[in-house]
Amino acid sequence: MSDEVIEVPFGDNASETATLLLAAAEDLGLDQSVVGTQEGSFVVPTEVHDKAFGKNEPKKTAAKKSTTRKK
């Protein structure tokens, strides 16, 4: 797993976005804790973003990985 993380906005349906990201993490064999949150967005490893949305979807790199909060 790379150390680069991507911000994914909650969007119109945060629940749907969370489901996509959690399913992508599971498909990659990663723990659900890799899907974190910060104000207004999810924070996920690049490979989780790419699995959920494809590599061509625009990405916004998060400032620091340390901003990820586990629940």
Buried (B, 14 or more C-beta within 10 A) or exposed (E): EEEEBBBBEBEEEBEEBBEBBBBBBEEBEBEEEBBBBEEEBBBBBBBBBBBBBEEEEEBEEBEEEEBBEEE
